[in-house]
């Protein structure tokens, strides 16, 4: 008898199916549909990285500002720029949003990256209010699932629920007390340049396992490679005695914010916002910068009074042709986390616990989020499907898994397998798997990145300015990308004003 799932439509998001063949055997053992694989388009980027020489055409247009990158930082820069400036925005993907990008399945939205806002007053929250986007509070604190046990708000008052020995539980409590007593402001530089694992020495391996789960998902690194400042600061925010939950989100995570930005901007600026546009080079000239890009199969060079590089630094250092050596070296030293996101779609809800983010030590994924968490309690809401977003940051040595369909299969298969083991009561087959793969979306908060590398990496050149979340820190946040955009615009305007003043002085 033919399984009715054979007739379920599989939608291939975007155009990446041609560039990332799908192995139809994925999930065959579970009777499920093959995965939908989406992700970055990097063919020309890799040519730039590998030193392919392009014949650079002469300048054919002039702008006040060229913004490179259409993620949250680039979109925010375009939105914030005063109307008096002529600008263009260049994005290599077929959509805007970068790591804050949402997708949907039959009307149910789910995130593919950035999931929520930390602070109701930060730059991201302010932008959301400006756009009229109502934030939905995340009620309650994260859970942890270990040895099949669901523990709500582990670091609140529930450490005693851990399925460990009394001595291990007491060690968790001791750790909480000691970390809460650290004065971060007084020790900022020291802590940022100290591996967090130093503070875990002498504690049981169960505690290290929790942090080696939590760290990679939040700032890309396990305890041994994490800045102690970043880890302890984060810990104090959710485990201190005076903690306040200010987390907010939307269906689709922070992709709702970039989606709203695009909806507001496109009707007015559609001719200035180019998708599927890959940058070949950005060059500082005498009194301007030149940007060469590929669009519709054609190379074009434009000049600008200012270029805002809203791109990760590992990309930026290949694109900006004449970076100062110290700055290039700082960018080179920054490390990034390979980060596929796996969405499993079920015919019905399979996880209805009262937790938004659920931490799962010792699994192929670090955590997962129910797509409809924030709307479940709305009147007359009824879920059509169950969609769980699994975050699966990879250690650098496993980065190659994302380069092939077989590697993506291995990741997705492991996620589905581990989820069934984690919660046996949810033993139901997914009907689709959507894999969104990103090679290097998030900079790792390694020791010294915040206090030593970022300040050097973001130094403005005469006509080139550096945005993106990795221009702020201490970890990769949506609010940081917006803050970087604001700073870059200030630097650009100071440059323009300085040039005007100097010119007037010459002709006085």
N, C-alpha and C positions, 0 to 999 in steps of 0.2 A: 504494500500500500504506500502511495506517495505521501510523504510528510507535507502538511500544508505550509510548512515554513519554506518549502521550495518556491512558493509563489510570492513570498514577501519581497517587495521591491528594494533593491539596494541602490542607494544614490551615492554617486562618487562626487564629493564636494570639490568644486573648483576644477582646474585642468591638470592637476598633478597626477592623475591616474596614468597618463601617458609616460610621465617621467618616473613613476614609481609603480612598476607592475605589481599586481596583487596576486598572491598565491591563493588560489581558490580552495586549497586544502585546509586553510586556517579554520579552526573550530569544527572541522569535519567530524572529529570524534564526539563532539557535543551536539551535532546536528544543527549547528548554527550557521548563519550566513557569513561569508568572508568579510574581513575587516574593510572599512573605508579608511584609506590612508590619505591624509592631507598634510601639508607642511610647506617648508620654504622652497623658493625657486632660486637656485644658486649657480646655474651653469656659467653665466658670464662672470659672476663674483669669483668663481674658482679660476677662471681664466686670468682675472686681475691678480688674484693671489699667486698664481703660478708664473707671473711675469710675462704674460702674453702682451706683445706690443700692439697697440691700436694706433691707427693713423688719425691723429687728432685734427678735426676740422677747425677752421677759423671761427671766431666769435660771430654768431648770427643774431644774437639778441642781448639786451641788457636789462637787468633787474636791480631793484634795491637789495632784495634778499632772496637767496635760494636756500630752501630748507631740504636737507637730505634725510629721508626717513619719515614714514607716515605712521609710526606708532604713536603712543600717547604723547611723547615728548614733542615730536614734530607737529602733530595735529594741534597741540596746545600752543606751540610757538606761532603757527599760522593764525590761530584764533585770537591770540593776544596781541599780535602786531598791530600797531595803530593803522588806521585806514590810509594814512598818507603814504604808506610804503607799498610799492609794487613788489609782489612776491610770487614765487612758484614753489610748489611742494612736490617732491619726487619720491615715489615709493616703488620698490621692486616687485612687491607681491600684487596679485590681482585684487586685493582688498586692503583697506586701511585698518589699523588697529594694533598691529604688532603682537605683543604678548598679551595685550588686553583685547581679546577677540572672542566673540561668542558665535556659536553655531546653533542650529535648531533641528529637532526631529519632530516633524508633524506638529509644529507649533510649540513644542517644549524646548526652551532654550537651555543650553549648557555651556560652561566655560571651557576654553582650551588653554588657559594659562592663568593670568592674574585673576584672583577670585574675590577679593574683598578689600575694603578700605579700613585702615587701622584707627583713624582719628576723625572725629566729626568736625574738626576745625582745620585740618591740614589742607594743602593746596588742592588735592583731589576732591575733597568734600566741598570746598568753596566753589570749585568749578562746576560740580554737579548741581549745587543750588543755583548758580548763575544760569545754568541751562534749563532749570525747571525740572530737574530729574530727582524725584523723591527717593531718598535713600530708605532701604528697608533694614531695620535693625536685626542683627544676629543675636537671638535670644539664647542666653546660656553660654557656657564655655565648652571648649573642645573636650572630646572624649578620647579615651585610649581603649583599644581592644587587644587583649593579650591572653593567650591560652583560652581562646573562645569566650572570654569574659568581657562584657561591655562595662566600662567604668566611666560614668559621666563626671566631668570636671575633676579629673584625677588630681591635679595640683591644688585644688581648693581644699575640701575637707575629706577627700575620698582615698587618700593613700592607703588606708587600712584595708581597702577592698582589693588591693593587688594580690594575685594568687601566688605570693612568694612567702618565704619564711619570715618570721618576726624580725630577725636580724637584718634582712634585706630591706624590709619596710622601714625599720628604724633608720637605716642608712639614707633612704629617700627623704625622710623627714629632716635628718641632720643636714643633708645637702640643701634642702629648701631654706632652712634657717640661715645657713652660712652664706648662701648666695644673696639672700635678702638683705644682709647686713653690709654688703660691699658698697662703698661710695663711688659711683661711676664717674662723677664729675671730677673728683680729685685725682682719679687714677686713669683717666681716659687714654692717654698716650701709652702708658704702660700696658693696660689691658688690651688695647687694640693690637699691640705687638707681641702678645703672649698667646700661645695656642690654648684653646679652651680645655683640651685634654689634661693640661696641667692641674686644673681644678677638679678633675675627676679621678685623679690618682688616689688609690686607696679605697675607692668606692667599688661596690660589686659590679660585675659585668652587665647585670640587668639595667643599671642606670645608664651605662655607656650605650647599650643597645637602644634605649629610648632616644638618646640624643643623636645617635647615628641614623635614626629615622627622622627626627624632627629637623635637624640642621640642613640636610641636603634639600629638603622640600622648600625651606624658607630662604636660605641664603647659599645653597649649592654645595655645602661642604660638611663632611663629618667632623666630629669633635677635634680630631688631631689636626685638621686643616682649617679650623674656624677661629676667628678672632674671639678672644674671651670677652671683649667689650660687647660685641654684637650678641653673643649667646646670653650673657648675664643680663644685659639690658632687656632683651626680649623676655627672658624668664621672669624678671621682676615685674614686667607689665601684666603677666597673667597669673603669677603665683604670689604676689606680695599681699600683705594684709590689707592695704588700702587700694587694691586694684579696682578699676572701673572699666566695664566692657563698653567700648565705644565703636565696636566693629559694625560695619554696615555693608550691604551688598545689594545685588539685584539678580533676578534670573539671568544666567549667562555671565555672572561675575562682572568684573570691571569692563568686560566687552560692551556692556550696556552704556558705559560712559563714552567710549570711543564711538560707538554706534550713534549716540545722540549728537556728538560733536560733528560727525560726518553729515548727519541729517540736517543740521543747522547750517553747515558751511557749503555743502555742494550746490544748493540752488543758486547761490550767489557767486561761488568761486570755482565752478566745475572746470573751467578752462585753465585754471591755475593748478589744479590738483591732478597730477599724472600718476596713474598706476602702471604696473608692469614696465617700469622704467628703472634700468640698472645703471648705477654710476660707474664710470670708468676711471675718472681722475678728478681731483680737486687740487688746484694749484694756486698758491699765493703769488700774485704778480706784484708789480711795483705799488700801485695804489688801489688794487681791486683783486678779486679772486675769479678764477675761471673754473667752470664745472662742465665736464664732458659726460654725456649720458647716452645710453642706448634706449630708443623708444620706437616701436613699430618697425624694428629692423634697421633703424637709421641712427647714426652717430650725430649728436648735436653738441655744440659748445656755446655756453652763455657766460656772460660776465656778471658780477654782482659786487655791490659795495660791501655786502656781508654774506657769508655762507654759514648757516647753522647746521652743524653735523649732529643730527639727532640719531646717530647710529652707534652701536656698541664699539668700544675702542679697538677690539681685535679686528673689526672691519675698517674702522676709521684709519688706522695706521697704514693700511694698504691703499686707501683711496687718496689721502692727503700726501702729495708727492714730495713735499719739502718740509716735513716736520723737523723741528729741532731734535737733535740726537737724544737729549735727556728726556724729552717728552715721548719720543718714539719708544725709548727703552721702558718708560713707565707703562705705556700702553701694552707693550709686549709682555711685561711681567704680570699683568692682570690675567686671571684665569676665569674660565666660563664653564658652566655646567650643562652638559648634554641633557635634554629634558623632553622626552616624549610624554604626551598625555593620552591616556586610554579611556575612552568612554564606552562602557558596556550598557547596552540598551536591552531591557527586558519587557516582556509583554504586560507585566503588571509591577506595581511597587514591590520591592524586595527588602527594603531597609527603611523603616519608619521610626527609628529611634529619635530622641530629641537632641540630636547633636548635628551641627553643621559640618565641622571638620573632625575626622576620626583618625587618630594616629594608630598605626599598626606595625610595631617593631618586628623585625625579622621576617618581613615579607618582600615580595618583588616590588611592591608599591610602598610608598611611605605613608600615604593617607588617601582618603577618598571623601567626596562631597556629594550628597544627594542634590540633584539639579533643582528640585522644587522646594527646597527647605524653607525659603523665605515666604512662600505663598501658600503653604499647606493649610494655614489657619484662616485663610480668607474665606468669606462666605461663599458657599456653593462650589467651592473648588473640589474637583475630583481628578486625580491623576489618571491619565490615559495609559502611560507607560512608566516603567521604572528606569531612570537614567542615573548612573553613578559615574562620577568623574574621578579617575584614579591618577594620582601624580606619581610618576616613575622616573625621578632623576637618576642618571646613570653615573657611575664613577668613570673617570676619563678613559680608563683602559677598556671600557665597554662601549665607547662612542661609536665604533664601527657597526654596531648592531643596527643603528638607524639608517645605514647606507643601503641596505638591501631589503627586499620584501621578506626574505627568510629571517632576517634579523628582527623586523617588525613583528613577524609571526611569533617568534620566540618570546618577545616581550609581552604581546597580547595574551598568548597562551599561558604564560606564567602568572599574569595578573588574574585571569579568570580562574586558574587552578588554585592560587593562594586565597582568593576571596572565598571560594567554596570551603577550603580548609579552615579559614578564619571563623566563618559563621556557617556551620553545617546546616542550620535550619533554613538557610537561603539557597538550598540546593535546587536552583532553577537555571535553565539554559538561557544564555543571552540570545537574542534574535539578530543583533548586529553588534559589531565592534568598530568604533571609529577611532582611528589612531592619528593624532596630530603630533607630528614630530618636529622638534626644533633642535638644531645642532648646538647652539650656544646662546640661549636666550637670556640667561641670568648670570651676572658676574658673581664669583664666589667671594664671600666675605672672609678672605684669608687674613692671617695676621699681617698687619701693616698696610693692607689695601686702602683702608679709609684714611689713615693719618699720613701715609707716606706716598702712595701711588696716585690716588685720585687728585690731590691738589696739584701735582705736576702734570698729570694727563689732561686736565681740563684748562690749562693755561691758554688764554686766547692768543691767537696769532693776529697780525694787523687787520686782516679781513676775514678770518675764519674763527668761528666760535663753537664751543663744544657743549652739547646738551646730552640727553639720554640719562637713564637712571644710574648708569655707572659714572656719571659726572658728579654725583651727590653722595650717596651712601648714607649710613654705613652698610645698608643692604639694599637690594633691588626692590624698589617700591614704586607704585604708580604715582604717588605724591612726589617722589623724588624726581621722576621724569618731568613733571610739570614745573617743579621748582627749578630744575636745570634749564628749562625753556625760558622761564622768566629771567634768570640770571643772564643767559645768552643774549636776550633782547636788550637788557640793560647795557651789557658790554658793547653790543653793536651800536646802540644809540650814543654811548659815550664816544665811541670811535668816530661816528659820523659828525657829532658835534665838535670833537677835537679837530677833525680835518677841516671843517668849515671855519673854525676859529683861526687855525693856522693859515688858511688861504687868505682870510681877510687881513691877517697880520702882514703877509707878504705884499699885498697890494695897497696897504694903508698909505 
